[in-house]
Amino acid sequence: MRKIVSGILAAAAAASILGADAVESAVADEPKYVQTGCEISEAYFAYIILTAEAGKPNAPKYSVEFNPEHLIVRFARAYYRLNWEDTAVTIEYRSENSDDALLSLRSDRFPVTARTRVIGEIRRDCWAKVKGYIARNVHVPVRIVEMVGGV
C-alpha cells in the first residue's frame, strides 16, 4: 500500500512540475498586449482596449469591459464574463511614479494552474478613470489590489 501511495504522490508531483512549466512556457509565447484605447461611458461601461503590436493595423486586439454587473474580456471571436464577487483586479506599477502598470485578473473560476491571468500593460491615467467609474457605478464589493513591483 505504501508503494502505491508513494507512486501516486511522485506522479502527482511530476505532473504539477510539468504543468507549471507548460503554463510558464505558454505565457512566454503569448504576445505582449499594451493599452491602445480607454473609453468611459458613465451610464454603461468603462473599456480598456489592448493590442498585441501597437501601430500594426491587423494586430490582434481585445478589450476588457468593466460594467455594473460584470467584467467582460472580449477577444476577436469570443469572450468570457466574470462576476465581480469572484474576481480580483490587480494593478502592478513598475515604480511609485510609473505611468505604466500591469493589469491582471484573478478568479477562483479559472483553472488552478492559471488563477491569475495577465491582461496587459495599461497607463495610470486610464486606470484612474476606470477605477473612478467602478467606484461610482458598481454597487457590489470589488476587490482591487494595487501595488508597486517589478513589472
N, C-alpha and C positions, 0 to 999 in steps of 0.2 A: 504494500500500500504506500509506503514512504517513497518508493522509487517512482510510482505513478504520480504522486503529488509533486515530487521534485521535477519530474519531466514536464508536467503541466506548467509549473512555475517558470522553468527555464524557457519553455516555448513562449509563454506569455511575455517574459522579459525581452526575449529576442524580437517578438512581434512589436512590442512597444518601441524598441530602439529603431527597428526598421520603419515603423510608422512615423516616428519623429523625423527621421532622415528624409522620408518621402515627402512629408509636409514641408520641411525646410527647403528641399530642392524644388518643389513645385512653386513655392513662394518666390524663390530666387529667379525662376524662369518667367514669372509674370512681368508685364511691362510696368514701369513706374508711372502712376497716374498723378497728374497735377491739376489743380483748380484752374479752369478757364472761364468760369462764369459763376455768378452769385445773384440770385433773384429772390426778392421778398415780395410776396403779395399778402399784405397784412390780413386780409379776410380769409385766405385759403391755405397758403403754404410758404415755405422757405426752401429754395433749391440751391444745391451746390452742384455744379456741373464739372466733371473731371474728364481729362483727355489723356490718352497714353503718350502721345507725342505732340505736344503743343506746337501749333504752327502748320501741321500737316492736315490738309482738308479731309482726308479719308481716314484719319487715325481713329482707333476705337474710342468711343465715349460712353460714359454712363453718368447717372445723376443720383443724388441722394435727396429725397423729399422728406422734409420734416413738416408734418401737419398735425392738427389737434388730436387725431385718432391713432396715427401710426407713423413709423419710419418706413419709407419705401425706397429700396435701392433698385434702380431701373437700368438694365443692360439693353443692348440693341434689340433683342427679341424676347427678353424675359425680364422678370422682376421678382423680388421677394419682399414681403411685408413683415415688419417686426412690430410687436406690441411694445409700447413704452414700458410696461411693467416688467418685461422680460429682458430689456436691453439697457446696456450702459454705453454712453458715448464717451470716448476717451480722446482727449486732445493733448498731444505732447509737443511742446515748443522746444526748439533747439537750445535756446538760452532765454534769460529773463526778457531781453529786448528784441528777440527774434520776431520777424514778421511771418515766418513760415512755421507750420505745425503739421504733425501727422495725425490725421483723423482715423480712428478705429472704432468699430462697433463690437461689443461683446454681448453675446446672447447665450443663455442656457439652452436654447433650442438648437444651436449649432452643434455639430458633432464634437465629441470630447476633444479630438485632436486639433480642432480649429475653433475653439470657443471665441477667440478674438480674431476678427477679420480686419486687416488693414484696408482702408478705403483709398487713401492717397494724401498728398500734401495740399494743404489749404492755407489761405492767408488770414492773418489775425483780424483784419477789418471785416472780412466776410463772416468769420466765426462770431465776432461781436454782434453783428446784425442777426445772425441765425439764433444765437443764444438769447438775444432780446425778444425775438419772435416767439421762441419756446416759452420764455417766462410769461409773456402776455397771453398766449393762446393755448397752451397745453395745460389742462386742468387735472392731470393725474401726476403722481410723483415721477420725476425724471431724474435718472442717475447720470450726472455729468462729472467726469474726472478730468481735471486739468492739471498738468504737471510740466516741469522743465526737465529735460533729459537730453540724451544724445541721439536725436533723430538722424 
